[in-house]
Amino acid sequence: MAPHCRYSCDTAAQTLEWISAINDFLRPYMFLLNDHVVNFFKDRLWESIDKQWMNCLRKESVENLLKIPSGIVQDNWPASLKEFILTSRSLVLPREQVELQMMLPNLHVASLDTVLTQGMNMKKKHEVETLAAVVRSIAESTGSQTIIDVGAGQGYLAQVLSFQYNLSVVAIDASSHHGAVTSARAERIKKHYAAKTKNAHLNVPQTVTCCVMSSDALKAFSDALLQKNDFEPLEMKEIDLGEPYLEGLEVERKKPSLCSNSNMGPSLVLAGLHACGDLSVTMLRTFIECKEIKAVVSIGCCYNLLSEEGSQNSGSQCGFPVSEGAKLSGLSLGKSARDLACQSAERWRSLTKDAALQNFELHAFRAAFQMVLNRYYPEILTTSPSIGRQGKALRRQQQRRVLQNNLHVDKRTSLPLVATWEKCEMERSCTTSNYSEAYQGAYSCC
Ligand SMILES: C[S@@+](CC[C@H](N)C(=O)[O-])C[C@H]1O[C@@H](n2cnc3c(N)ncnc32)[C@H](O)[C@@H]1O
């Protein structure tokens, strides 16, 4: 039986106690956390693992190995191994699914038609269907008129919120390519519904291309949006974000901030589906700092992309840790630990034996390849910062080129506000360093 969690976040003191227990537990194993799994052979990591544990686990069935992250141990295992697994499990944040209908009594999940779901796989359809209904329910209960879809990608969520739930939506994404696809897709959907319903005044999400690098930038954007009485399309010049955009939009705002002292008037909801790395943290910070933002609904992802104090990608506002308590406790993770955080223990448990063996093999081959690189091509290891498949990134580049050659964007509806970002670090890292993508059976992400 998996152990019950004995910690809670009910009070600040209890939360700090939990953080401190995690810190104490991790400290002796930092050498493992700080080393990437691809270096398992190269750095002879197994040599630092308890011999008894290794002997026992070597003979264990695949099925039982897959249950370890869920805190399920076998009677014949060494006591120290059982204690390690049970303690680690007792420190994990609970991830049980809550009954949505109990939390949001006015929730009604509409089944989406094939026009809105075109291009989505089953997983995306399920996520968008449910999240859109949650956002609508929260917008209704908080009396919010406008939704900002942060990291909107191709606008799947934004389009459902607009066309299915008739909400005013602004879809922000750092990638101009995604912005163009979102606008073109929304136009197609609009045409279809306009012809079907004979209604020419359908809500279409506004598409905005900008790289949100700080809560100040998102606040400035929300301010500008709220100052529009009738929600006309925004022009870039109306949002005084200063120069240059490519440096995170972190500039003084010259307009008086609406995000300060008013409890009345227009309000917003921030929504994000798979808002990568720091983006989810920026949304939380903006929510805390801006009264007019009544709610934040965010599904985070790509924890490996979180910036951390002292890490290469850290800016003025780091994504981790977001809490002062965690900062004071001295808890630091590092890139490899954040990569590990993308693994989903829940999905290990439901993997079939064949899929699990294939994943184990992939890990072993990749680690063996790392040894070859290390011995014969050491310069590749030092000059190439990304671990993993480049194929997806290359495919996207090719698709982008084809789209750019073929796409004719309607100027009336697309990209009313463009802060070109093509060099934005985020997209590059999203597409090239997702090592864990290779292990799809166990990896929980976008
Ligand atoms: C994993 S995708 C999710 C897309 C979409 N929400 C979905 O679920 O289909 C994350 C998106 O966030 C965008 N993004 C990442 N960091 C960003 C930032 N700092 N500012 C704006 N967009 C960002 C990326 O360009 C990408 O399209």
Ligand as a Chemical Component Dictionary entry (heavy atoms), coordinates in Angstrom:
data_LIG
# 
_chem_comp.id                   LIG 
_chem_comp.type                 NON-POLYMER 
_chem_comp.pdbx_formal_charge   0 
_chem_comp.three_letter_code    LIG 
# 
loop_
_chem_comp_atom.comp_id 
_chem_comp_atom.atom_id 
_chem_comp_atom.alt_atom_id 
_chem_comp_atom.type_symbol 
_chem_comp_atom.charge 
_chem_comp_atom.model_Cartn_x 
_chem_comp_atom.model_Cartn_y 
_chem_comp_atom.model_Cartn_z 
_chem_comp_atom.pdbx_ordinal 
LIG C1  C1  C 0  3.563  23.718 -25.034 1  
LIG S1  S1  S 1  2.996  24.987 -26.013 2  
LIG C2  C2  C 0  1.279  25.036 -25.609 3  
LIG C3  C3  C 0  0.429  25.629 -26.682 4  
LIG C4  C4  C 0  -1.069 25.635 -26.435 5  
LIG N1  N1  N 0  -1.435 26.333 -25.238 6  
LIG C5  C5  C 0  -1.600 24.231 -26.427 7  
LIG O1  O1  O 0  -1.768 23.622 -25.389 8  
LIG O2  O2  O -1 -1.826 23.715 -27.518 9  
LIG C6  C6  C 0  3.636  26.387 -25.191 10 
LIG C7  C7  C 0  3.472  27.662 -25.993 11 
LIG O3  O3  O 0  3.893  28.735 -25.170 12 
LIG C8  C8  C 0  4.637  29.636 -25.959 13 
LIG N2  N2  N 0  5.538  30.346 -25.046 14 
LIG C9  C9  C 0  6.530  29.826 -24.315 15 
LIG N3  N3  N 0  7.121  30.774 -23.584 16 
LIG C10 C10 C 0  6.491  31.927 -23.853 17 
LIG C11 C11 C 0  6.633  33.258 -23.403 18 
LIG N4  N4  N 0  7.561  33.587 -22.526 19 
LIG N5  N5  N 0  5.789  34.199 -23.874 20 
LIG C12 C12 C 0  4.828  33.864 -24.751 21 
LIG N6  N6  N 0  4.637  32.618 -25.224 22 
LIG C13 C13 C 0  5.455  31.652 -24.779 23 
LIG C14 C14 C 0  5.362  28.780 -26.982 24 
LIG O4  O4  O 0  5.659  29.507 -28.158 25 
LIG C15 C15 C 0  4.327  27.682 -27.225 26 
LIG O5  O5  O 0  3.493  27.981 -28.322 27 
# 
loop_
_chem_comp_bond.comp_id 
_chem_comp_bond.atom_id_1 
_chem_comp_bond.atom_id_2 
_chem_comp_bond.value_order 
_chem_comp_bond.pdbx_ordinal 
LIG C1  S1  SING 1  
LIG S1  C2  SING 2  
LIG S1  C6  SING 3  
LIG C2  C3  SING 4  
LIG C3  C4  SING 5  
LIG C4  N1  SING 6  
LIG C4  C5  SING 7  
LIG C5  O1  DOUB 8  
LIG C5  O2  SING 9  
LIG C6  C7  SING 10 
LIG C7  O3  SING 11 
LIG C7  C15 SING 12 
LIG O3  C8  SING 13 
LIG C8  N2  SING 14 
LIG C8  C14 SING 15 
LIG N2  C9  SING 16 
LIG N2  C13 SING 17 
LIG C9  N3  DOUB 18 
LIG N3  C10 SING 19 
LIG C10 C11 SING 20 
LIG C10 C13 DOUB 21 
LIG C11 N4  SING 22 
LIG C11 N5  DOUB 23 
LIG N5  C12 SING 24 
LIG C12 N6  DOUB 25 
LIG N6  C13 SING 26 
LIG C14 O4  SING 27 
LIG C14 C15 SING 28 
LIG C15 O5  SING 29 
# 
